[in-house]
Amino acid sequence: MDEQSSGITGDVAERGLRYTKDQFEQVLEQTEEYVRENPARAIAYALIAGFILNRLPIGRILGGFVRLIMIAFKPAILAYGATKLYQAAQSDEE
């Protein structure tokens, strides 16, 4: 039963990966086509996007996110350990 479900899961994952790859290639082709048709507008969009990304405090945002993850990591480990301990106790009773 486990082999059959793992085969189905692998097939779904493989199809999902293939679909994502096809979609990415399609978006890339559309982007290339747009840039070839409108080079000046594409350069202007790239400059504007670069300026905006340069002005965003990405370092602070990522640092805050990492701090938040580190704070939440300890209780998550505690909950995981408690769950495993409970499962072990339940399997010993059976």
Secondary structure by P-SEA (a helix, b strand, c coil): caaaaaaaaaaaaaaaaaaaaaaaaaaaaaaaaaaaacaaaaaaaaaaaaaaaaacaaaaaaaaaaaaaaaaaaaaaaaaaaaaaaaaaaaaac
